[in-house]
């Protein structure tokens, strides 16, 4: 995983995310979704090469806030819980503009729980990797123009948006947040009276 972080940070491959830019818009439809527990941990987080340092508390608090900002807008009838583990990060340091301008990266793993069924919706945690978005401030390297806190906030907002995109795909593909999917297998068997 350290190689992946280094590769992404060094070559500056950028995944375009809108971060928090759409939070003033109505949330995208997610059926009966309502966020219950928002648990973020970072027990074995790997700090990538040439990264600024962020504490476990800073990592988890920034991501928890970004997730709450995005998903507390949903007011569905059923609760779903997030378990998020921060796996690795790079918060870019200042470099030589356009020559050595490392990019910031955040890698997390997501598990979604259905409260009513008491089980995971995804058997294997979904790994999500985000990079800082390109803007006037990050084009020459966010290490030159942003503090570590600003970088972490932007990455956390991008992770939150990526989680939303993943949930929309799963809703479309698997029907995760529909009443029919949530109640499947929970009905009492019919009793036949003779």
MDTraj code that builds the backbone (N, CA, C; nanometers):
import mdtraj as md
import numpy as np

residues = "UNK UNK UNK UNK UNK UNK UNK UNK UNK UNK UNK UNK UNK UNK UNK UNK UNK UNK UNK UNK UNK UNK UNK UNK UNK UNK UNK UNK UNK UNK UNK UNK UNK UNK UNK UNK UNK UNK UNK UNK UNK UNK UNK UNK UNK UNK UNK UNK UNK UNK UNK UNK UNK UNK UNK UNK UNK UNK UNK UNK UNK UNK UNK UNK UNK UNK UNK UNK UNK UNK UNK UNK UNK UNK UNK UNK UNK UNK UNK UNK UNK UNK UNK UNK UNK UNK UNK UNK UNK UNK UNK UNK UNK UNK UNK UNK UNK UNK UNK UNK UNK UNK UNK UNK UNK UNK UNK UNK UNK UNK UNK UNK UNK UNK UNK UNK UNK UNK UNK UNK UNK UNK UNK UNK UNK UNK UNK UNK UNK UNK UNK UNK UNK UNK UNK UNK UNK UNK UNK UNK UNK UNK UNK UNK UNK UNK UNK UNK UNK UNK UNK UNK UNK UNK UNK UNK UNK UNK UNK UNK UNK UNK UNK UNK UNK UNK UNK UNK UNK UNK UNK UNK UNK UNK UNK UNK UNK UNK UNK UNK UNK UNK UNK UNK UNK UNK UNK UNK UNK UNK UNK UNK UNK UNK".split()
xyz = np.array([
    [0.0833, -0.1182, 0.0000],
    [0.0000, 0.0000, 0.0000],
    [0.0877, 0.1245, 0.0000],
    [0.2013, 0.1184, 0.0658],
    [0.2909, 0.2332, 0.0693],
    [0.3372, 0.2693, -0.0708],
    [0.3575, 0.1690, -0.1539],
    [0.3978, 0.1948, -0.2930],
    [0.2896, 0.2703, -0.3687],
    [0.1643, 0.2304, -0.3454],
    [0.0524, 0.2978, -0.4125],
    [0.0476, 0.4445, -0.3719],
    [0.0611, 0.4697, -0.2420],
    [0.0593, 0.6077, -0.1938],
    [0.1729, 0.6862, -0.2575],
    [0.2918, 0.6285, -0.2578],
    [0.4073, 0.6981, -0.3146],
    [0.3882, 0.7250, -0.4626],
    [0.3391, 0.6252, -0.5345],
    [0.3182, 0.6419, -0.6780],
    [0.2190, 0.7529, -0.7072],
    [0.1065, 0.7503, -0.6373],
    [0.0049, 0.8527, -0.6601],
    [0.0555, 0.9906, -0.6212],
    [0.1261, 0.9982, -0.5108],
    [0.1751, 1.1279, -0.4653],
    [0.2822, 1.1835, -0.5581],
    [0.3707, 1.0985, -0.6051],
    [0.4807, 1.1453, -0.6894],
    [0.4363, 1.1845, -0.8291],
    [0.3486, 1.1078, -0.8871],
    [0.3101, 1.1354, -1.0250],
    [0.1903, 1.2283, -1.0368],
    [0.1258, 1.2559, -0.9246],
    [0.0183, 1.3546, -0.9258],
    [-0.1028, 1.3145, -1.0071],
    [-0.1352, 1.1863, -1.0084],
    [-0.2569, 1.1431, -1.0759],
    [-0.3744, 1.1930, -0.9951],
    [-0.4634, 1.2655, -1.0584],
    [-0.5675, 1.3328, -0.9827],
    [-0.7049, 1.2798, -1.0187],
    [-0.7805, 1.2423, -0.9165],
    [-0.9197, 1.2024, -0.9326],
    [-1.0052, 1.3251, -0.9064],
    [-1.0813, 1.3663, -1.0062],
    [-1.1614, 1.4878, -0.9911],
    [-1.2828, 1.4605, -0.9044],
    [-1.2859, 1.5242, -0.7903],
    [-1.4002, 1.5168, -0.7004],
    [-1.4477, 1.6589, -0.6769],
    [-1.5716, 1.6725, -0.6415],
    [-1.6230, 1.8064, -0.6155],
    [-1.6192, 1.8397, -0.4679],
    [-1.5758, 1.7477, -0.3837],
    [-1.5681, 1.7751, -0.2418],
    [-1.7012, 1.8222, -0.1871],
    [-1.6964, 1.9347, -0.1168],
    [-1.8172, 1.9877, -0.0531],
    [-1.8910, 2.0867, -0.1416],
    [-1.8504, 2.1013, -0.2661],
    [-1.9090, 2.2007, -0.3550],
    [-2.0567, 2.1837, -0.3827],
    [-2.1122, 2.0661, -0.3555],
    [-2.2540, 2.0429, -0.3854],
    [-2.3407, 2.0306, -0.2597],
    [-2.2871, 2.0622, -0.1442],
    [-2.3636, 2.0457, -0.0201],
    [-2.4793, 2.1437, -0.0070],
    [-2.4788, 2.2505, -0.0863],
    [-2.5909, 2.3443, -0.0831],
    [-2.7051, 2.2996, -0.1741],
    [-2.6849, 2.1909, -0.2479],
    [-2.7871, 2.1327, -0.3353],
    [-2.8612, 2.0224, -0.2592],
    [-2.9819, 1.9857, -0.3045],
    [-3.0499, 1.8714, -0.2416],
    [-2.9649, 1.7448, -0.2583],
    [-2.9658, 1.6553, -0.1598],
    [-2.8862, 1.5331, -0.1728],
    [-2.9376, 1.4442, -0.2858],
    [-2.8461, 1.3672, -0.3444],
    [-2.8873, 1.2742, -0.4493],
    [-2.9758, 1.1672, -0.3858],
    [-3.0739, 1.1139, -0.4589],
    [-3.1655, 1.0151, -0.4006],
    [-3.0928, 0.8877, -0.3554],
    [-3.1209, 0.8465, -0.2321],
    [-3.0663, 0.7219, -0.1782],
    [-3.1746, 0.6420, -0.1061],
    [-3.2929, 0.6366, -0.1647],
    [-3.3997, 0.5548, -0.1081],
    [-3.4333, 0.5936, 0.0341],
    [-3.4377, 0.4926, 0.1231],
    [-3.4781, 0.5160, 0.2617],
    [-3.3591, 0.5395, 0.3546],
    [-3.2459, 0.5825, 0.3000],
    [-3.1219, 0.5988, 0.3757],
    [-3.1287, 0.7111, 0.4782],
    [-3.0816, 0.6806, 0.5979],
    [-3.0569, 0.7788, 0.7028],
    [-2.9324, 0.7310, 0.7772],
    [-2.8374, 0.8211, 0.7997],
    [-2.7126, 0.7820, 0.8653],
    [-2.7339, 0.7638, 1.0145],
    [-2.6966, 0.6464, 1.0633],
    [-2.6996, 0.6183, 1.2067],
    [-2.5634, 0.6505, 1.2660],
    [-2.4865, 0.5464, 1.2960],
    [-2.3530, 0.5660, 1.3526],
    [-2.2536, 0.6008, 1.2422],
    [-2.1657, 0.6933, 1.2730],
    [-2.0607, 0.7393, 1.1821],
    [-1.9286, 0.7136, 1.2541],
    [-1.8767, 0.5924, 1.2388],
    [-1.7581, 0.5515, 1.3137],
    [-1.6365, 0.5572, 1.2220],
    [-1.5371, 0.6345, 1.2632],
    [-1.4134, 0.6487, 1.1864],
    [-1.2970, 0.6158, 1.2793],
    [-1.2115, 0.5229, 1.2353],
    [-1.0950, 0.4824, 1.3138],
    [-0.9703, 0.4875, 1.2259],
    [-0.8549, 0.4905, 1.2910],
    [-0.7280, 0.4905, 1.2169],
    [-0.6206, 0.4181, 1.2979],
    [-0.6467, 0.2918, 1.3375],
    [-0.5525, 0.2237, 1.4264],
    [-0.4203, 0.1835, 1.3613],
    [-0.4206, 0.1618, 1.2321],
    [-0.2991, 0.1156, 1.1637],
    [-0.2674, 0.2023, 1.0429],
    [-0.2969, 0.3301, 1.0523],
    [-0.2787, 0.4196, 0.9386],
    [-0.1303, 0.4285, 0.9012],
    [-0.1059, 0.4329, 0.7693],
    [0.0300, 0.4448, 0.7168],
    [0.0488, 0.5857, 0.6625],
    [0.1511, 0.6532, 0.7135],
    [0.1866, 0.7860, 0.6627],
    [0.2784, 0.7652, 0.5434],
    [0.2399, 0.8211, 0.4293],
    [0.3185, 0.8044, 0.3079],
    [0.4484, 0.8823, 0.3119],
    [0.5347, 0.8553, 0.2140],
    [0.6640, 0.9240, 0.2092],
    [0.6461, 1.0737, 0.1845],
    [0.7370, 1.1502, 0.2354],
    [0.7409, 1.2968, 0.2242],
    [0.6083, 1.3624, 0.2611],
    [0.5398, 1.3060, 0.3579],
    [0.4106, 1.3604, 0.4011],
    [0.4272, 1.4449, 0.5265],
    [0.3435, 1.5463, 0.5365],
    [0.3295, 1.6160, 0.6636],
    [0.2631, 1.5181, 0.7596],
    [0.2762, 1.5434, 0.8877],
    [0.2198, 1.4535, 0.9878],
    [0.0807, 1.4994, 1.0303],
    [-0.0085, 1.4019, 1.0461],
    [-0.1412, 1.4259, 1.1031],
    [-0.1630, 1.3197, 1.2100],
    [-0.2175, 1.3595, 1.3222],
    [-0.2430, 1.2640, 1.4298],
    [-0.3642, 1.1777, 1.3950],
    [-0.3766, 1.0672, 1.4665],
    [-0.4929, 0.9798, 1.4477],
    [-0.6217, 1.0576, 1.4733],
    [-0.6212, 1.1413, 1.5771],
    [-0.7401, 1.2215, 1.6096],
    [-0.7720, 1.3204, 1.4977],
    [-0.6706, 1.3855, 1.4419],
    [-0.6943, 1.4809, 1.3328],
    [-0.7539, 1.4109, 1.2112],
    [-0.6998, 1.2941, 1.1781],
    [-0.7500, 1.2182, 1.0631],
    [-0.8956, 1.1773, 1.0835],
    [-0.9246, 1.1192, 1.1988],
    [-1.0598, 1.0671, 1.2215],
    [-1.1623, 1.1792, 1.2372],
    [-1.1255, 1.2868, 1.3055],
    [-1.2205, 1.3970, 1.3259],
    [-1.2540, 1.4677, 1.1950],
    [-1.1540, 1.4909, 1.1103],
    [-1.1795, 1.5582, 0.9819],
    [-1.2718, 1.4740, 0.8945],
    [-1.2462, 1.3439, 0.8894],
    [-1.3275, 1.2565, 0.8054],
    [-1.4683, 1.2402, 0.8630],
    [-1.4779, 1.2268, 0.9940],
    [-1.6096, 1.2134, 1.0572],
    [-1.6951, 1.3372, 1.0305],
    [-1.6355, 1.4552, 1.0380],
    [-1.7094, 1.5794, 1.0120],
    [-1.7555, 1.5857, 0.8670],
    [-1.6677, 1.5519, 0.7728],
    [-1.7046, 1.5567, 0.6306],
    [-1.8171, 1.4583, 0.5998],
    [-1.8124, 1.3398, 0.6600],
    [-1.9186, 1.2405, 0.6399],
    [-2.0496, 1.2917, 0.6987],
    [-2.0444, 1.3481, 0.8187],
    [-2.1659, 1.4018, 0.8817],
    [-2.2241, 1.5162, 0.7992],
    [-2.1388, 1.6060, 0.7503],
    [-2.1869, 1.7188, 0.6695],
    [-2.2645, 1.6706, 0.5473],
    [-2.2170, 1.5638, 0.4842],
    [-2.2818, 1.5136, 0.3629],
    [-2.4023, 1.4251, 0.3944],
    [-2.3897, 1.3335, 0.4878],
    [-2.4925, 1.2306, 0.5052],
    [-2.5983, 1.2633, 0.6105],
    [-2.5753, 1.3611, 0.6949],
    [-2.6806, 1.4015, 0.7885],
    [-2.7951, 1.4711, 0.7158],
    [-2.7775, 1.5036, 0.5890],
    [-2.8843, 1.5651, 0.5087],
    [-2.9914, 1.4633, 0.4707],
    [-2.9583, 1.3356, 0.4753],
    [-3.0528, 1.2305, 0.4354],
    [-3.1488, 1.2008, 0.5496],
    [-3.2778, 1.1972, 0.5185],
    [-3.3811, 1.1795, 0.6203],
    [-3.4701, 1.0585, 0.5906],
    [-3.4105, 0.9494, 0.5438],
    [-3.4878, 0.8295, 0.5131],
    [-3.5451, 0.7639, 0.6380],
    [-3.6235, 0.6588, 0.6159],
    [-3.6926, 0.5898, 0.7251],
    [-3.6072, 0.4852, 0.7962],
    [-3.4946, 0.4456, 0.7363],
    [-3.4135, 0.3385, 0.7945],
    [-3.2728, 0.3876, 0.8219],
    [-3.2149, 0.3346, 0.9284],
    [-3.0789, 0.3739, 0.9636],
    [-2.9771, 0.2754, 0.9090],
    [-2.8694, 0.3328, 0.8599],
    [-2.7543, 0.2571, 0.8128],
    [-2.6322, 0.3168, 0.8808],
    [-2.5372, 0.2323, 0.9146],
    [-2.4187, 0.2766, 0.9884],
    [-2.2950, 0.2636, 0.9004],
    [-2.2014, 0.3566, 0.9196],
    [-2.0737, 0.3519, 0.8487],
    [-1.9636, 0.3136, 0.9468],
    [-1.8802, 0.2210, 0.9034],
    [-1.7545, 0.1918, 0.9704],
    [-1.6446, 0.2265, 0.8720],
    [-1.5637, 0.3261, 0.9039],
    [-1.4599, 0.3730, 0.8121],
    [-1.3249, 0.3602, 0.8815],
    [-1.2309, 0.2989, 0.8119],
    [-1.0945, 0.2860, 0.8621],
    [-1.0014, 0.3638, 0.7705],
    [-0.9272, 0.4573, 0.8286],
    [-0.8275, 0.5318, 0.7513],
    [-0.7056, 0.4414, 0.7389],
    [-0.6677, 0.4106, 0.6150],
    [-0.5583, 0.3172, 0.5893],
    [-0.4252, 0.3868, 0.5627],
    [-0.4294, 0.4992, 0.4917],
    [-0.3052, 0.5678, 0.4588],
    [-0.3307, 0.7092, 0.4115],
    [-0.2262, 0.7910, 0.4155],
    [-0.2404, 0.9296, 0.3716],
    [-0.1064, 0.9889, 0.3315],
    [-0.1142, 1.0906, 0.2496],
    [-0.0020, 1.1791, 0.2196],
    [-0.0586, 1.3202, 0.2216],
    [-0.0038, 1.4044, 0.3064],
    [-0.0358, 1.5469, 0.3057],
    [0.0875, 1.6158, 0.2489],
    [0.0746, 1.6642, 0.1273],
    [0.1894, 1.7150, 0.0523],
    [0.2633, 1.8249, 0.1268],
    [0.3951, 1.8165, 0.1193],
    [0.4812, 1.9211, 0.1724],
    [0.5160, 2.0175, 0.0601],
    [0.5634, 2.1351, 0.0964],
    [0.6073, 2.2267, -0.0094],
    [0.7191, 2.1632, -0.0920],
    [0.7134, 2.1836, -0.2222],
    [0.8168, 2.1334, -0.3120],
    [0.8561, 2.2430, -0.4086],
    [0.9235, 2.2069, -0.5138],
    [0.9591, 2.3019, -0.6181],
    [0.8426, 2.3057, -0.7160],
    [0.7759, 2.4207, -0.7330],
    [0.6580, 2.4266, -0.8194],
    [0.6828, 2.3662, -0.9572],
    [0.5891, 2.2843, -1.0010],
    [0.5868, 2.2205, -1.1322],
    [0.7012, 2.1233, -1.1568],
    [0.7952, 2.1093, -1.0632],
    [0.9027, 2.0116, -1.0783],
    [0.8797, 1.8972, -0.9806],
    [0.8736, 1.9304, -0.8541],
    [0.8468, 1.8305, -0.7514],
    [0.7356, 1.8849, -0.6632],
    [0.6137, 1.8607, -0.7039],
    [0.4964, 1.9062, -0.6291],
    [0.4111, 1.7856, -0.5946],
    [0.4452, 1.7165, -0.4848],
    [0.3680, 1.5976, -0.4495],
    [0.2220, 1.6316, -0.4237],
    [0.1361, 1.5366, -0.4514],
    [-0.0080, 1.5532, -0.4318],
    [-0.0505, 1.4843, -0.3023],
    [-0.1565, 1.5344, -0.2439],
    [-0.2110, 1.4755, -0.1221],
    [-0.3049, 1.3605, -0.1573],
    [-0.3032, 1.2563, -0.0729],
    [-0.3797, 1.1337, -0.0967],
    [-0.4401, 1.0869, 0.0357],
    [-0.5602, 1.0291, 0.0287],
    [-0.6217, 0.9675, 0.1461],
    [-0.6844, 0.8353, 0.1027],
    [-0.6526, 0.7286, 0.1763],
    [-0.7043, 0.5949, 0.1464],
    [-0.7846, 0.5467, 0.2665],
    [-0.9088, 0.5040, 0.2419],
    [-0.9954, 0.4539, 0.3491],
    [-1.0619, 0.3241, 0.3046],
    [-1.1157, 0.2526, 0.4026],
    [-1.1982, 0.1342, 0.3760],
    [-1.3318, 0.1555, 0.4450],
    [-1.4396, 0.1270, 0.3723],
    [-1.5759, 0.1537, 0.4186],
    [-1.6556, 0.0250, 0.4317],
    [-1.7263, 0.0118, 0.5446],
    [-1.8247, -0.0939, 0.5636],
    [-1.9579, -0.0267, 0.5957],
    [-2.0652, -0.0734, 0.5312],
    [-2.1990, -0.0183, 0.5526],
    [-2.2837, -0.1252, 0.6210],
    [-2.3478, -0.0878, 0.7322],
    [-2.4317, -0.1796, 0.8090],
    [-2.5775, -0.1391, 0.7973],
    [-2.6642, -0.2376, 0.7809],
    [-2.8091, -0.2175, 0.7839],
    [-2.8535, -0.2400, 0.9282],
    [-2.9049, -0.1365, 0.9929],
    [-2.9438, -0.1451, 1.1334],
    [-3.0569, -0.2452, 1.1550],
    [-3.1588, -0.2419, 1.0700],
    [-3.2753, -0.3294, 1.0865],
    [-3.2379, -0.4763, 1.0722],
    [-3.1509, -0.5062, 0.9764],
    [-3.1104, -0.6451, 0.9548],
    [-2.9952, -0.6865, 1.0454],
    [-2.9237, -0.5891, 1.1005],
    [-2.8102, -0.6201, 1.1864],
    [-2.6975, -0.6881, 1.1126],
    [-2.6766, -0.6491, 0.9856],
    [-2.5687, -0.7116, 0.9087],
    [-2.5067, -0.6119, 0.8115],
    [-2.3872, -0.6497, 0.7642],
    [-2.3172, -0.5663, 0.6666],
    [-2.3846, -0.5767, 0.5309],
    [-2.3878, -0.4658, 0.4592],
    [-2.4366, -0.4689, 0.3214],
    [-2.3246, -0.5078, 0.2255],
    [-2.2021, -0.4717, 0.2573],
    [-2.0883, -0.5117, 0.1744],
    [-2.0034, -0.6104, 0.2541],
    [-1.9920, -0.7320, 0.2009],
    [-1.9174, -0.8364, 0.2709],
    [-1.7715, -0.7986, 0.2906],
    [-1.7126, -0.7400, 0.1885],
    [-1.5738, -0.6938, 0.1953],
    [-1.5742, -0.5418, 0.2024],
    [-1.4912, -0.4825, 0.2885],
    [-1.4856, -0.3362, 0.2924],
    [-1.4480, -0.2788, 0.1557],
    [-1.5102, -0.1684, 0.1209],
    [-1.4829, -0.0990, -0.0049],
    [-1.3649, -0.0048, 0.0176],
    [-1.2578, -0.0239, -0.0593],
    [-1.1435, 0.0670, -0.0493],
    [-1.1664, 0.1866, -0.1398],
    [-1.1469, 0.3045, -0.0845],
    [-1.1645, 0.4296, -0.1579],
    [-1.0351, 0.5087, -0.1469],
    [-0.9820, 0.5495, -0.2607],
    [-0.8611, 0.6308, -0.2664],
    [-0.8952, 0.7621, -0.3344],
    [-0.8666, 0.8725, -0.2678],
    [-0.8919, 1.0034, -0.3284],
    [-0.7646, 1.0861, -0.3270],
    [-0.7582, 1.1740, -0.4240],
    [-0.6492, 1.2700, -0.4351],
    [-0.7083, 1.4091, -0.4264],
    [-0.6232, 1.5044, -0.4005],
    [-0.6727, 1.6420, -0.3962],
    [-0.7240, 1.6807, -0.5339],
    [-0.8258, 1.7650, -0.5347],
    [-0.8806, 1.8102, -0.6620],
    [-0.7940, 1.9222, -0.7179],
    [-0.7963, 1.9354, -0.8477],
    [-0.7198, 2.0419, -0.9118],
    [-0.7954, 2.1730, -0.8976],
    [-0.7245, 2.2712, -0.8485],
    [-0.7805, 2.4061, -0.8381],
    [-0.6644, 2.5037, -0.8547],
    [-0.6941, 2.6288, -0.8505],
    [-0.5885, 2.7285, -0.8598],
    [-0.4880, 2.7148, -0.7472],
    [-0.5354, 2.6685, -0.6297],
    [-0.4468, 2.6535, -0.5145],
    [-0.3621, 2.5272, -0.5203],
    [-0.4106, 2.4232, -0.5880],
    [-0.3387, 2.2956, -0.5856],
    [-0.2627, 2.2658, -0.7135],
    [-0.2806, 2.3463, -0.8160],
    [-0.2157, 2.3192, -0.9441],
    [-0.0643, 2.3134, -0.9306],
    [-0.0075, 2.4028, -0.8516],
    [0.1377, 2.4016, -0.8335],
    [0.1784, 2.3204, -0.7112],
    [0.0820, 2.2575, -0.6460],
    [0.1096, 2.1753, -0.5288],
    [0.0451, 2.2335, -0.4054],
    [-0.0414, 2.1565, -0.3425],
    [-0.1131, 2.2072, -0.2252],
    [-0.0203, 2.2295, -0.1070],
    [0.0954, 2.1649, -0.1072],
    [0.1916, 2.1861, 0.0002],
    [0.2416, 2.3290, 0.0053],
    [0.2393, 2.3967, -0.1074],
    [0.2839, 2.5359, -0.1137],
    [0.1753, 2.6340, -0.0741],
    [0.0503, 2.5974, -0.0935],
    [-0.0584, 2.6940, -0.0788],
    [-0.1561, 2.6635, 0.0342],
    [-0.1478, 2.5437, 0.0944],
    [-0.2443, 2.5061, 0.1975],
    [-0.1738, 2.4494, 0.3198],
    [-0.2371, 2.4676, 0.4340],
    [-0.1874, 2.4049, 0.5560],
    [-0.2242, 2.2567, 0.5531],
    [-0.1643, 2.1799, 0.6418],
    [-0.1982, 2.0375, 0.6517],
    [-0.3460, 2.0199, 0.6861],
    [-0.3994, 2.1083, 0.7694],
    [-0.5409, 2.1004, 0.8081],
    [-0.6318, 2.1241, 0.6881],
    [-0.5958, 2.2210, 0.6039],
    [-0.6758, 2.2481, 0.4837],
    [-0.6702, 2.1303, 0.3871],
    [-0.5516, 2.0726, 0.3707],
    [-0.5381, 1.9558, 0.2834],
    [-0.6242, 1.8408, 0.3344],
    [-0.6182, 1.8154, 0.4648],
    [-0.6941, 1.7051, 0.5240],
    [-0.8441, 1.7295, 0.5115],
    [-0.8876, 1.8528, 0.5315],
    [-1.0301, 1.8851, 0.5159],
    [-1.0750, 1.8588, 0.3724],
    [-0.9974, 1.9039, 0.2743],
    [-1.0334, 1.8830, 0.1338],
    [-1.0360, 1.7352, 0.0978],
    [-0.9363, 1.6597, 0.1430],
    [-0.9343, 1.5157, 0.1161],
    [-1.0539, 1.4464, 0.1811],
    [-1.0867, 1.4854, 0.3037],
    [-1.2004, 1.4250, 0.3744],
    [-1.3311, 1.4535, 0.3019],
    [-1.3458, 1.5747, 0.2505],
    [-1.4656, 1.6084, 0.1725],
    [-1.4718, 1.5248, 0.0450],
    [-1.3567, 1.5005, -0.0176],
    [-1.3532, 1.4173, -0.1379],
    [-1.3873, 1.2720, -0.1061],
    [-1.3400, 1.2215, 0.0084],
    [-1.3757, 1.0854, 0.0501],
    [-1.5264, 1.0761, 0.0715],
    [-1.5828, 1.1736, 0.1391],
    [-1.7265, 1.1738, 0.1656],
    [-1.8063, 1.1716, 0.0356],
    [-1.7651, 1.2513, -0.0613],
    [-1.8323, 1.2531, -0.1921],
    [-1.8150, 1.1179, -0.2622],
    [-1.6973, 1.0584, -0.2521],
    [-1.6740, 0.9272, -0.3134],
    [-1.7593, 0.8192, -0.2481],
    [-1.7787, 0.8281, -0.1163],
    [-1.8676, 0.7341, -0.0473],
    [-2.0089, 0.7494, -0.1018],
    [-2.0540, 0.8728, -0.1185],
    [-2.1884, 0.8961, -0.1717],
    [-2.2025, 0.8358, -0.3111],
    [-2.1027, 0.8546, -0.3962],
    [-2.1070, 0.7965, -0.5312],
    [-2.1141, 0.6441, -0.5252],
    [-2.0373, 0.5837, -0.4353],
    [-2.0395, 0.4388, -0.4182],
    [-2.1790, 0.3923, -0.3743],
    [-2.2394, 0.4625, -0.2788],
    [-2.3729, 0.4249, -0.2311],
    [-2.4771, 0.4381, -0.3411],
    [-2.4660, 0.5415, -0.4232],
    [-2.5591, 0.5586, -0.5357],
    [-2.5452, 0.4411, -0.6322],
    [-2.4209, 0.4007, -0.6622],
    [-2.3989, 0.2846, -0.7514],
    [-2.4587, 0.1583, -0.6911],
    [-2.4381, 0.1377, -0.5619],
    [-2.4909, 0.0178, -0.4965],
    [-2.6431, 0.0216, -0.4896],
    [-2.6999, 0.1390, -0.4715],
    [-2.8461, 0.1527, -0.4725],
    [-2.8997, 0.1156, -0.6104],
    [-2.8354, 0.1655, -0.7157],
    [-2.8799, 0.1355, -0.8519],
    [-2.8606, -0.0119, -0.8866],
    [-2.7476, -0.0677, -0.8448],
    [-2.7121, -0.2045, -0.8815],
    [-2.7769, -0.3101, -0.7914],
    [-2.7758, -0.2858, -0.6599],
    [-2.8196, -0.3868, -0.5630],
    [-2.9483, -0.3495, -0.4890],
    [-2.9962, -0.2265, -0.5057],
    [-3.1154, -0.1833, -0.4333],
    [-3.0941, -0.1758, -0.2832],
    [-2.9755, -0.1318, -0.2413],
    [-2.9408, -0.1316, -0.0996],
    [-3.0405, -0.0578, -0.0109],
    [-3.0908, 0.0544, -0.0542],
    [-3.1679, 0.1408, 0.0349],
    [-3.3151, 0.1479, -0.0029],
    [-3.3699, 0.0337, -0.0398],
    [-3.5127, 0.0254, -0.0689],
    [-3.5767, -0.0632, 0.0360],
    [-3.7021, -0.0391, 0.0638],
    [-3.7723, -0.1184, 0.1649],
    [-3.7728, -0.2665, 0.1286],
    [-3.7899, -0.2960, -0.0001],
    [-3.7968, -0.4356, -0.0422],
    [-3.6648, -0.5067, -0.0127],
    [-3.5523, -0.4408, -0.0423],
    [-3.4224, -0.5037, -0.0193],
    [-3.3960, -0.5188, 0.1298],
    [-3.4349, -0.4187, 0.2071],
    [-3.4069, -0.4202, 0.3502],
    [-3.4899, -0.5235, 0.4244],
    [-3.6099, -0.5505, 0.3773],
    [-3.6959, -0.6448, 0.4481],
    [-3.6893, -0.7851, 0.3902],
    [-3.6158, -0.8031, 0.2822],
    [-3.6053, -0.9359, 0.2211],
    [-3.5480, -1.0340, 0.3228],
    [-3.6132, -1.1451, 0.3365],
    [-3.5661, -1.2500, 0.4254],
    [-3.6056, -1.2300, 0.5709],
    [-3.6778, -1.1226, 0.6029],
    [-3.7157, -1.0989, 0.7417],
    [-3.8622, -1.1299, 0.7684],
    [-3.9365, -1.1597, 0.6646],
    [-4.0797, -1.1875, 0.6822],
    [-4.0982, -1.3231, 0.7494],
    [-4.2024, -1.3332, 0.8296],
    [-4.2363, -1.4595, 0.8940],
    [-4.2881, -1.5570, 0.7886],
    [-4.2537, -1.6842, 0.7989],
    [-4.3071, -1.7799, 0.7033],
    [-4.4587, -1.7935, 0.7205],
    [-4.5244, -1.8161, 0.6112],
    [-4.6706, -1.8313, 0.6155],
    [-4.7064, -1.9595, 0.6897],
    [-4.8106, -1.9527, 0.7699],
    [-4.8587, -2.0697, 0.8433],
    [-4.9803, -2.1227, 0.7689],
    [-4.9766, -2.2492, 0.7355],
    [-5.0877, -2.3111, 0.6640],
    [-5.1737, -2.3857, 0.7650],
    [-5.3010, -2.3507, 0.7707],
    [-5.3951, -2.4161, 0.8618],
    [-5.4822, -2.5083, 0.7789],
    [-5.4908, -2.6338, 0.8201],
    [-5.5719, -2.7294, 0.7447],
    [-5.6960, -2.7662, 0.8186],
])
top = md.Topology()
chain = top.add_chain()
for i, resn in enumerate(residues, 1):
    res = top.add_residue(resn, chain, resSeq=i)
    for name in ("N", "CA", "C"):
        top.add_atom(name, md.element.get_by_symbol(name[0]), res)
traj = md.Trajectory(xyz[None], top)
